């Protein structure tokens, strides 16, 4: 038996904070401390026979960075360990991850069921691209289990949802939907980007596949794009990998390296952001300029108990609906001092956006109304600044709105 076969995994039974720093790290013969960046498109062989064997044994040897890359592999392995998944593949963006996770499983004549409250690009995949392929799609009210039961009373291939949803923070009963999906013969895909793997573990609640925009909390500093798909090894290697290999939404090695660095501080950042977000949500709830504050752990959230069962903390995102509609919302945004206007989220900087005219502007007013995106809705991504400074800036801007 080789030494490698008897070596004990040094990260076995280690806690998440340790996995976030050390998970997946492989070193070259130089024994570098920081993970190496392998900025190479291809790899060389000592002989034609070696090249032949490399392609016959796909995955056991690096042959082309569209297929796999050492730096990207380190990011995939680190995230896999943190998520508790059997396997992970990274993509060039979060939307590449969502698209690949769905499209690799469906064909003409298949059926997909999804929650209605979605990021607008996810909605586009489901309502525009899939129907062009001859795939039928049914959207349901995510928190309403009776709608899931009705929609999943007939054979379905894929079920997709966000929980919490973007931007109104709806919570889906993941164990219940997973059970219904499996009875219908479907694989449940959960977009876990708002919760991150530190606050919610969909695979432990029955989900089959988890997708991320690593651009958000995993990077956490607004530097790069990235995505990931996690699930069972058989799905990742036999169904997803051939799709990604041949369609090419590859993650850059440099971006993978940035994401590795982001993961090292993810738990520290998210802990601070969650504490601050809870404080900010509580303060905003008493402001007369605001109609309603939406935060998963807030007393007024209609699914607060479900959120507390499924999530460890309430997250770093808050939404609030302002009295006065779009005009008041714009006055508020324009009056902010150091809080920045941006459609990104999960950043170390506090960011605010007006979903009706930015992230969800492609939807019709009627479609936005159905999912709760009013003209007065603001989405706030809480960063690492002082809670007092965030509240002070929000308060002075609300007075001017």
N, C-alpha and C positions, 0 to 999 in steps of 0.2 A: 504494500500500500504506500502511495506517495505521501510526502510531507503535506502537500496541499490538501489531500483527502482527510488527513487527521487533524488539521489546524482548526482550532476553535474560532468561530466568528467573534472578533473582539467587541462587536456592537450587539451581541446577543443579549436580550433582556435590558438593553439600555433605554433610558427615558427619551421622550421626544426632543428635549433641548439638546441632548447629545447627538441624536440622529440628525438634527438640523445642521449641526456643525461638521460631523464626520461621515455621515452616511454616503456610501457610493464612492468615496475617495479611492482612487488608484494612483500609484506613483510610478514615475519612470525610473530608470537606473540612476538618475541624478538625485533622487530622494528629496524632491522639492517639498517645502511646507505647504505652499498654496497650490491649488489644483492647476495643472498645466492647460494652456489653451492650444488645442491642435487645429490651427487654422490651415487645413489642407483639404483639397477637394478629393484627392485620390491617394492611393498607396502603391508601393512598388513590390515586385516579387523577385525572388532569386532565380526563378526559372519559369519556363512556360508551364511545366507540370505543376508547380506551386500555384500559379494563377488558375489553372484548370481546377485544382482541388479547392481553392478558395471560393470559386463560384459554385462548385458542387455542394459545398458545406456552408451555405449561406448563413451568416450570423455568427459563425465561429471564428471568422477572420475579417478584419476591416478591409473592404474592397472599394468603397466609394462613399463619400460623406452624405450623399442623398439617402443612402440606406442606413448607415450608422457611423458614429464618430466617437472617439474616446471621451471628449469633453461632454458631449451631449449625453453619452451613456452614463457618465457620473451624475449628471442632473437627474436623469430618469431613475437611476437606482436610489438616489437620495429621496426623491419624492415618493417613490414606491414604498420605501421603508416607513416614511412618515405617515403615509396614507394607510399602510397595512394591506396593500394590494399585492396580488401575485405578480403583476407585471405592469410596466408603464412605457409609453412611447411619447416623445415630445414632438411638438409641431411649431410652425413658424409664428402662430398667433392663437389666441383663444378661439376665434371663429374657425380657424383651420381645424382645431380639435373637435369642435361641435359638428362641423360639416362632415369630417371624416368618420366620426363615431356613428353618425346616422347613415350616411350614404354607403358605407362599406357593408351595410346589412340589408339594404332594400333593393328591390327591383320592380319593374312594371307589374301592377296588380296587387302589390303589397299595401299594407295599411299602417299608418302611424297615428297615435293619439298623444296629444300634448296639452299642457296647461296653457291657458290663453295669455296670462301675464308673463311676457317674455321680453328680453332685450330685442330691439327691433331687427337686428341682423339675424337673430335666431328665428324670429317671425318670418323674415324673408325666405329663409331656407325652407321653412315648413309650408308657407302659403303660396310661394311663387316657384321655387326650384323643384320641389318634390312633385307637385301636380304636373309640371312639364314632363316629368319622367313617367307619368302614369301611376304615381303613388298617391293614394287617397289619404287625406289628413283630416282629423277631427280635433277641434280645440274645445277644451272644457274649462269651467270655472275651477281653478286649482284647489281651493279650500273646500269645495263641495264634493264630498265622497259619493253622493248619489249620482252625480254627473259622471264620475269616473266609472262607477258600477255599470251605468247604462252604456257608456262608450266602449267599455271593455267586456261587454257581454258577447262579443263576436271576435273571431280570430284577428290578432294584431301582431305585427312583427316588432315594432319599436314603440316605447313610451318615453317621452321626454318632458322634463320639468326643471324649473329653477326654484330653489328654496334656500334662503329667502329670495323673492323675485326682485327684478330690477324694473322700476325704481320704488314700487310701493310696498316692498318687504312683506309680501304674502308668504305664509308658511304652508308647505304641503305636508300632509301626513304620510311620510315616506314608507313606513312599514305597511300601512294599509294599501297604498298605491302599488307597492312592490308585489304584494300578495295578489291583487287583482290583475296586474300585468302578467305575472307568471301563469295564472289560470287561463289567460287569453293567449298564451304562447309567446309573450313578448319579452324583450330585454328592456329593463328600466335604466335609462340614462339620466343622471342627475348632474346639473350644472351647479357646482358647489362653490362658486367663486366668491360670493358674499361672505360665506361662513369660513372658508378655508379648511384644510384638513385638521387644523388645531381646534376648531370650535364644533365641527360636525363630521361624523364618519358615515356617509350614506351606505357604504358597502356593508357595514355592520347592521344596518337597518333593512337589508334586503335588496338594495340596488345592485345592478350587475356591472354598471360602468359609471365612472365619475369623470367629468371633464372640468378643466380649469383654463382660464385666461391667466397665465403666469405673469402677464403684464401688470396685473393688479397687485395684491398684497405680497405675492411671492417675490417679485422684484421690489416693489414698495417704494421706489424712489424715482419713478418716471423715466427710466433710462432705456428700456428695450421692450420689444414685443416677444411673446412666447406663449405656448399652450401645452397642454398635456392631456392624455387619455389614459385612464387606469382601469384595470379589471382583471379577469381571470387570464391566466397564461395562454390557454387555448384560444380565447378570443383575440388577444393581443397579437399572438404569433401567427395564427392561421387565417384570421379574417382582416384585422386592421393593418398588420404590417405589409401584406401584399398591396393593399390599397395605397398606403402612404409611399411605399417604395416606388410605385409606378406613377403616382400623381404628383409627388414631389414637394409637398409643403414642409420642407425641412427646416429645422431650427438651426440657426447659425451657431457654430462653436463659440464665437465670442459672446453671443447672447446667452448661451447656456452657462458660460463662465460667470456672467453677471448674475444670472438667476441663482447659481450656486452661492455666490456671495450674499445675495438677498436672503436666502434661506437661513443663513447663519444667525440672522437677527430677527427672523420672523416672529418668534414667540415673544421676544422682548417688545418689539414694536406693537404687536397686536394686543398684548396685555395692556399697555399704556393707552392705546387707541380705544379699546373697549371701555375702560374705566372713564376716560374723558367723554366718550360718546354718551354713556349713561347719564353723566352729570349734565351734559349739554341738553339732552332730550328732556330731562326733568325741568331744567330752567326754561326752556322754550315753551313747555306746556302751559305756563302761566302768563305768557305774553299775549296781550289783547289783539295784536296784529295778526295772530296765527289762529286759524280755524281749528286745525287738528295737527298733532305731532304723531308720526308713525315710527315706532321703534319696537323691535320684537319683544323685548323684556319689559316694556312700559306697561303700567297697570291698565291703560285703555286699549291695548292691542287686542283685537278680537281672538287671536290665537296665542295669547301669551303663555298659557299652560302647555300647549303643544310645542311652542318654541323652546320653553324651558326643559321639556323632555328630550328634545332632539339636539339642542345646542348647549354648549358649556357656558357661553356668554352671549350677550345680545349683538355683538359685532360692532363694526366701526361706521356703519351707514345709518343715517337718519333722513327721513323725508318729512316735510311739513307743508301743509296747504295754507296759503295766505289768504286772508280776507282782501278783497279788491282785485283778484284775478291777475291777469298778465301785467297790467300796468303797475300794480303794487309789487309784483315779483321782480319786474325789471328795475323799479326804483330801489328795491332792496339790494339786488345784485350790484347795481352801479354805485351804491353807497358803501360797499365793503372796502375796507382799507387793506389789510394784509391777507385776508382769505381770498384765494384766487378763483377766478372763473375758469373751469375746465370740465370737459366731459369724461376725464379719467377718474379713477377711484382707487382706494387702497394705498394711496401715496403717503409719504411722511409729511407732506404739506396738506393742510385742510383745503378742500376743493368744493366749490358749489356749482351747480348747473341747473338749468331750467329744462327739464326733459321734454316738455311739449314743443319747444322750438329747437332742441338739439338732438339728443339721443333717440327720441321717439317722434321726431317731426315727420317722418315718412308715413306714419299712421294717420288715418282720417280723424277728424275731431270726434266722430261717433265711436271709432275704435278706441281712441284714447279714453273716452268717457267710460266705456265698458270696463276697462282695466284700472280705472281710478286715477288717470293722469289728467288732472285739471289744469287750467291755464295758470292757476296760482301755486302749483306744486313746485317745490324746490327739493333737490336731492343734495344732501351734505355728506361728504366723505371726510370724517374726522381724522386729523393728522396727529403729529407729535408735539405740537406747540402747547404752551400752558393752557389749561382748561379756562382759567380766568381770562386770558387774552382772547381766546376764541369766543367766549360768552360776551365779553365786552364789545368785540367787533360786531357780532351778530346783533346785539342789543341796540347799538348806535345806528346800525343800518336799518333795523326794524322801525325805529323811531322816524326815520326819514322816508319810510315806505308809505 
